[in-house]
């Protein structure tokens, strides 16, 4: 027997991972970025195969991860977690910078940056595990980093459907999802004056489930 709720007791951080291949720029929210060795310094990150970010990392062989600050807003997390880089500019509304390899990263509401070169990848079925050699790293602020538990318990965040730890909500068949924080309203119709109880965004930020 596997009790999926047991995995809720594992400790994770919350990160944005980005990459660039020519004009193609992509990024997504993950909780799977981690250091695995100190000498040499290497990190791994698991990204859903369907994410544009995974495809861009495969082509470029580069990825950059930033650790989110505890104060990071749901707008930032939602932009990278609930939109696709295929048709949405995730970086446009935030202050960004580029690392030594030309990979853009969010330079606000973050505490540290890690730029990596892919040295191996492992097919995990739904996800690809990238193993990266750390080329450079720097502290971006003195704020506390956000943990995945803090994101759920304090910010009332939900897990994006393509995340490694996503578990479908049982019985949710009809409704609308907030593209900022992921809140789901179970209803046949969405009132025009509806306000998200989590991030306080209006009805224009909601899409039908499956949209």
C-alpha positions as CSV (number, residue, x, y, z in Angstrom):
1,X,0.0,0.0,0.0
2,X,1.2,3.5,-0.8
3,X,-0.4,6.3,1.2
4,X,0.1,9.3,-1.1
5,X,-0.5,11.7,1.8
6,X,2.7,10.5,3.4
7,X,4.6,12.5,0.8
8,X,3.1,15.7,2.2
9,X,5.5,15.3,5.1
10,X,8.6,15.6,2.9
11,X,10.3,18.9,2.9
12,X,10.7,20.9,-0.3
13,X,11.5,24.4,-1.4
14,X,9.8,26.4,-4.1
15,X,11.7,27.5,-7.2
16,X,11.5,28.9,-10.7
17,X,13.5,27.1,-13.3
18,X,14.2,28.7,-16.7
19,X,16.1,28.1,-19.9
20,X,16.8,29.7,-23.3
21,X,17.4,28.2,-26.7
22,X,17.9,31.1,-29.2
23,X,14.7,33.1,-29.2
24,X,12.8,30.4,-27.3
25,X,12.5,31.3,-23.6
26,X,10.7,29.2,-21.0
27,X,10.3,28.8,-17.3
28,X,8.1,27.1,-14.7
29,X,7.5,26.7,-11.0
30,X,9.0,23.5,-9.4
31,X,9.6,22.1,-6.0
32,X,12.1,19.5,-7.2
33,X,15.3,21.6,-7.6
34,X,18.0,20.2,-5.2
35,X,21.7,20.0,-4.6
36,X,22.9,16.4,-4.8
37,X,26.7,16.7,-4.4
38,X,29.2,19.3,-3.1
39,X,32.4,18.3,-4.9
40,X,31.7,18.8,-7.8
41,X,28.7,20.9,-7.1
42,X,25.8,19.3,-8.9
43,X,22.0,19.8,-8.8
44,X,19.0,18.0,-10.2
45,X,15.5,19.2,-11.3
46,X,12.5,17.2,-12.5
47,X,10.4,18.9,-15.1
48,X,7.2,17.5,-16.7
49,X,7.8,16.3,-20.3
50,X,4.8,18.3,-21.5
51,X,6.3,21.6,-20.3
52,X,7.9,23.8,-22.8
53,X,10.6,24.4,-20.2
54,X,11.7,20.7,-20.4
55,X,11.9,20.9,-24.2
56,X,14.0,24.1,-24.1
57,X,16.4,22.7,-21.5
58,X,16.9,19.6,-23.6
59,X,17.8,21.7,-26.7
60,X,20.0,24.2,-24.9
61,X,21.6,22.0,-22.3
62,X,21.3,24.8,-19.8
63,X,18.9,25.7,-16.9
64,X,18.9,28.3,-14.2
65,X,17.0,28.0,-10.9
66,X,16.0,30.6,-8.4
67,X,14.8,30.0,-4.9
68,X,11.7,32.0,-4.1
69,X,11.6,34.3,-1.1
70,X,9.0,33.7,1.6
71,X,7.4,37.0,0.6
72,X,7.0,36.1,-3.1
73,X,3.5,36.9,-4.4
74,X,1.0,34.5,-5.8
75,X,1.0,36.5,-9.1
76,X,4.7,35.5,-9.6
77,X,4.1,31.8,-8.6
78,X,1.0,31.6,-10.6
79,X,2.5,33.2,-13.7
80,X,5.1,30.4,-13.8
81,X,2.9,27.6,-12.4
82,X,-0.4,27.9,-14.2
83,X,0.4,29.2,-17.6
84,X,2.3,27.8,-20.6
85,X,5.3,29.4,-22.2
86,X,3.9,28.4,-25.5
87,X,1.5,31.3,-25.5
88,X,2.2,33.5,-22.4
89,X,5.2,35.7,-21.5
90,X,5.9,34.6,-18.0
91,X,8.8,37.1,-17.6
92,X,7.1,40.2,-18.9
93,X,5.6,41.5,-15.6
94,X,8.7,41.0,-13.4
95,X,12.2,42.3,-13.1
96,X,14.6,39.9,-14.7
97,X,18.3,39.5,-15.4
98,X,20.4,37.1,-17.5
99,X,23.2,34.8,-16.2
100,X,26.6,34.3,-17.9
101,X,25.0,32.0,-20.5
102,X,22.2,34.4,-21.5
103,X,19.5,32.4,-19.6
104,X,16.9,34.8,-18.1
105,X,15.8,34.5,-14.5
106,X,13.5,36.4,-12.2
107,X,15.6,38.8,-10.1
108,X,12.9,39.9,-7.7
109,X,11.1,38.1,-4.8
110,X,14.0,35.5,-4.9
111,X,16.8,34.7,-2.6
112,X,19.4,32.8,-4.7
113,X,20.3,31.8,-8.2
114,X,21.9,28.6,-9.6
115,X,23.0,28.3,-13.2
116,X,23.7,24.8,-14.5
117,X,24.9,22.9,-17.5
118,X,23.1,19.6,-18.2
119,X,25.4,16.7,-17.9
120,X,22.8,13.9,-17.8
121,X,19.1,13.3,-18.0
122,X,16.9,10.5,-16.8
123,X,13.4,9.6,-18.2
124,X,11.1,9.3,-15.3
125,X,7.9,8.5,-17.3
126,X,5.9,11.7,-16.9
127,X,9.0,13.8,-16.1
128,X,12.6,14.3,-17.1
129,X,15.2,14.5,-14.4
130,X,18.0,16.8,-15.4
131,X,21.4,16.5,-13.7
132,X,23.3,19.8,-13.9
133,X,26.8,20.9,-13.2
134,X,26.6,24.2,-11.3
135,X,28.5,26.9,-13.3
136,X,27.7,29.8,-11.1
137,X,25.6,30.6,-8.0
138,X,24.8,33.8,-6.0
139,X,22.7,35.1,-3.2
140,X,20.1,37.6,-4.4
141,X,18.7,38.7,-1.0
142,X,18.8,38.0,2.7
143,X,15.1,37.0,2.9
144,X,13.9,33.6,4.1
145,X,13.4,31.1,1.3
146,X,9.9,29.8,0.8
147,X,9.2,26.1,1.6
148,X,6.5,24.1,-0.1
149,X,4.8,23.7,3.2
150,X,4.7,27.5,3.7
151,X,3.2,27.9,0.2
152,X,0.4,25.5,1.1
153,X,-0.3,26.4,4.7
154,X,0.3,30.2,4.8
155,X,-0.4,31.2,1.2
156,X,-3.0,28.6,0.6
157,X,-1.4,27.6,-2.7
158,X,-2.3,24.6,-4.7
159,X,-0.1,22.2,-6.8
160,X,0.0,22.8,-10.6
161,X,-1.3,19.8,-12.5
162,X,2.1,19.2,-14.2
163,X,4.0,19.3,-10.9
164,X,5.8,16.1,-9.7
165,X,3.8,16.0,-6.5
166,X,0.4,16.8,-8.1
167,X,-2.5,14.7,-6.9
168,X,-5.9,15.1,-8.6
169,X,-8.7,16.4,-6.4
170,X,-11.2,13.5,-6.1
171,X,-14.7,14.4,-7.3
172,X,-13.9,17.7,-8.9
173,X,-15.5,17.5,-12.4
174,X,-17.0,20.9,-13.1
175,X,-15.7,24.3,-12.3
176,X,-13.2,27.0,-12.9
177,X,-9.5,27.4,-11.9
178,X,-7.8,30.6,-11.0
179,X,-4.7,31.1,-13.2
180,X,-3.0,33.1,-10.5
181,X,-3.1,30.8,-7.5
182,X,-4.8,27.6,-8.8
183,X,-7.9,27.9,-6.6
184,X,-10.8,25.8,-8.0
185,X,-14.4,26.9,-7.8
186,X,-16.7,24.0,-8.2
187,X,-19.7,25.4,-10.1
188,X,-21.5,25.2,-13.4
189,X,-21.2,29.0,-14.0
190,X,-18.8,31.7,-12.9
191,X,-20.4,34.9,-11.6
192,X,-19.0,38.0,-13.3
193,X,-18.3,39.6,-9.9
194,X,-16.6,36.6,-8.4
195,X,-13.5,37.3,-6.4
196,X,-10.9,34.5,-5.7
197,X,-10.9,33.8,-1.9
198,X,-7.2,33.1,-2.0
199,X,-5.5,35.7,-4.1
200,X,-8.4,38.2,-4.4
201,X,-8.3,38.2,-8.3
202,X,-11.4,38.7,-10.3
203,X,-13.4,36.4,-12.6
204,X,-11.3,37.4,-15.6
205,X,-8.4,35.4,-14.1
206,X,-10.4,32.1,-14.1
207,X,-10.5,29.5,-16.8
208,X,-12.8,26.4,-17.1
209,X,-11.3,23.2,-15.6
210,X,-9.2,21.6,-18.3
211,X,-8.6,25.0,-20.0
